[in-house]
Amino acid sequence: MQFMLTIRASMEMKITVSCPTPNRCTLLILVLFSFAASPLHASLSINFYASSCPTAELIVSNMVRSASSSDPTIPGKLLRLLFHDCFVEGCDASVLLQGNGTERSDPANTSLGGFSVIDSAKRVLEIFCPETVSCADIVALAARDAVVTAGGPAFEIPTGRRDGRISDAANVRSNTVDTSFTMIEMIRLFNSKGLSLDDLVTLSGAHTIGVAHCNAFSDRFQMDSKGNLSLIDTSLDNTYAKELMKKCPSGSSASKTVNNDPETSFAFDNQYYINLLGHKGLFQSDSVLVEDERTSARVEAFANDQETFFQSWRDSFLKLTTIGVKTDDEGEIRQSCSFAN
């Protein structure tokens, strides 16, 4: 079954939806309408590479699965890479470009990982389907598959993104969520990307996997003249705070990391929300979700029912991966993900 949908608001968006069941098509169409007001021109479709590169998604999936089997931190890295790509210049693989002054060179992105998985997938795809599959689609597919590999929901996403040619470090900070953000700051940034308050709560669930460097939450503690740390953020559970101070004592190496989720660190599940209810959110930007009455009910709903979270994740992930996409002649298909053609 195939639907051609044209939405006109402040922009024009044309997306072809091809799927096996009416229910799946209905879900996708509802999601697409929900972000129709965002500043986006898109021409994406499910199974975009069905004719030009039929094994494209399988190749990406296999790469993600293989890399994750030897390094369980890979799913978290790939998911974080997607966020940092889509929030700056849209989902166009601009974060992959190397060089002075690129997004990748900005200090906020120096801790990103997963590049080797993307590059490996691209190399294989260039052998079987040269100059066909974009790096932007590989990033989106790899993040989708990373969630599946970690135990999360499996679903189709539209492809057909083109790779961007612009990557400017100056655009990173103003378009990236800082771990110390207030609710107002997060809402403002998410709204600017066409994402709702519900998307904010849902996509924050990405923190159910992955790791963070100690300096990402050091503002929740203070150090005395003897170098001892003490908790100053009363929203954090005392026992959990002591564990963090033990893992990240003053003078810790800049490369030192802790798990975002202290309970089920490598499983994509709803434990993140359970942690929030127990005041064990690693970042200040996590803790505010349960403290703010606008989001606390949704946090509780996700904590109580994993399937509710998974259903919402599908919808919000589809919206995330279509932020500012470039299609047709708006971008290119890179031969190497690290360099523009």
SULUR-V713418 format. One record per pair of residues at least 12 apart in sequence whose ideal C-beta (glycine too) atoms are under 6 Angstrom apart, sorted by the first residue. I is the first residue (numbers start at 1). J is the second residue. Records with the same first field share a line. If there is no record, write none. Layout:
I=J ; J
This chain:
1=25
2=18
3=17 ; 25
4=16
7=36
9=36 ; 37
11=39 ; 40 ; 41
13=40 ; 42
14=43
15=32 ; 44
16=45
17=46
18=46 ; 47
19=46
31=315 ; 318
35=194 ; 319
38=194
42=322 ; 325 ; 327
43=327
44=158 ; 160
45=158 ; 160
46=156 ; 158
48=159 ; 160
52=132
53=129 ; 132 ; 133
56=133
57=141
59=124 ; 125
60=121 ; 138 ; 141 ; 142
61=145
63=117 ; 120 ; 121
64=142 ; 145 ; 146 ; 149
65=149
67=117
68=149
72=266
75=146 ; 149 ; 150 ; 209
76=209 ; 210
77=113 ; 114
78=114 ; 142 ; 143 ; 146
79=143 ; 146 ; 206
80=210
81=112 ; 114
82=139 ; 143
84=109 ; 112
85=139
86=320 ; 323
87=175 ; 176
88=103 ; 171 ; 172 ; 175
89=164
90=323 ; 324 ; 325
91=136 ; 161 ; 321 ; 323 ; 325
92=136 ; 163 ; 164 ; 326
93=135 ; 136 ; 139 ; 163
94=164 ; 167
96=135 ; 337
97=167
98=338
101=169
102=167
103=167 ; 169 ; 172
105=169
106=169 ; 172
108=172 ; 176
111=213
118=138 ; 337
119=337
121=138
122=337
131=333
134=161 ; 162 ; 163 ; 333
135=163 ; 334 ; 337
136=161 ; 163
137=159 ; 161
140=321
144=157
147=268
150=209 ; 267 ; 268
151=267 ; 268
152=268
153=310 ; 314
155=314
157=321
160=327
161=325
162=326 ; 327 ; 330 ; 331
163=331 ; 332 ; 334
164=326 ; 331
165=340
179=216 ; 283 ; 285
180=219 ; 284
181=285
183=288 ; 292
186=200
193=323
199=316
201=289 ; 295 ; 298
202=312 ; 313 ; 316
203=316
205=272
207=260 ; 272
208=261 ; 268 ; 269 ; 271 ; 272
209=268
210=260
211=257 ; 259
212=260 ; 282
213=257
214=248 ; 252 ; 256
217=282 ; 283
220=233 ; 236
223=250
227=250
229=245 ; 250
235=287
237=279 ; 280
240=280
260=282
269=306
270=302 ; 306 ; 309
273=299 ; 302 ; 303
274=303
276=290 ; 299
277=303
